[in-house]
């Protein structure tokens, strides 16, 4: 299931998300504010199954950051926020939050 930290950042692997997709979506719908890091370093990224998740986050003015292996980045959908490490995902979310706070 999704783990939320004290900064309202959720983290889950693609495998975990796909196993409990309906429960995860329902929980995320009930969370007032959150950003989400999705780890796909050990699996392929099923865009069709993740589009609802991305749409949900966008509707709440939040961000989805996907961790992927560096060698896969070129082959993946360029509209997604792709980073190679958890640290870069956290940095990306911090930057996005600064932009939201400034009104961008």
N, C-alpha and C positions, 0 to 999 in steps of 0.2 A: 504494500500500500504506500501511498505518498507520505513522506516524512516532511514535516514543516519545521523549520528552525525558528529561532527567536526574531529573525529579520523578515518573516513571512515569505520565505523562499521554500518552495516545495521541491523535492528531489525524488525521482523515480527512474528505474531502468525501463527500457522499451519492453523487455520481457515481462516485467511485473505489470506494466500498464496494460499490455495485451491480455494478460491472464484475468485481470479484474477491471476491464475497460469500463463497463457500465457503472460499477461502484465508484471508480475514480472520477468519472465525469460527474456523477451525482454529488460526490463530496466537493468537487471543485465548484460546482454551481452554487453550493451553499457557503463557500468561503467568501468573506467580504472583499478581501484584497490579498493578492498573492502573485508571485512570479514563479515560473516553473522551469526547472532544469531537467531535461530528459536525456538520460545516458544511453546512447546506442553504440558504444564502442565494441560491444560483443555481439551485435546483431545488425541486420539490415534495417533500414528505416522505411516502414510501410506508410507512405504519405497519405494514401486514401483513408486509412484507419486513424490517422492522426489529425486529419483536417478538421474534425469536430472539436478536438482539443485546442487547436490553434485558433479557430473561430471563437471559441468560448473565451479564451484569454484576450483576444483582440476586442471583444465586446465589453470587457471589463477594463480596457485600456492597460492591460498587463502584457508581459512578454514571455514567450516560450523560447528557451535557448536549448539547442540540441548539441550534445557532445558527440563528435564522430572522430574516427581515426583520420589522421592527416592525409593519408593516401586516398581516402574516399571523398574528400571534400570537393574535388574537381568534378566528380561524377554526380553530385547531388544537386537537388533543386536549389537554385540560388536565392530564392525569396525567403528562405528560412534563415534563422540566426544560428549559424553553425560555428562551433569552436572546438579546438582539440583537447582541452583539459577542463577539469572542474574549476580550477582557479580562474581561467579565462571566462568561464560561464558566470561565475560570481562577479567578476569585474564588469562584464557586459551588463549584467542586471544593475549594478551600482551606477553605471553610466546612464542607463535608460531611466533610472529613478531620478537622477540629477536633472535630466532633460525634462521629465514630467514635472518636477518641482519648479522648474524655470518656465514652464508653459510651452515647451516645444512639442 
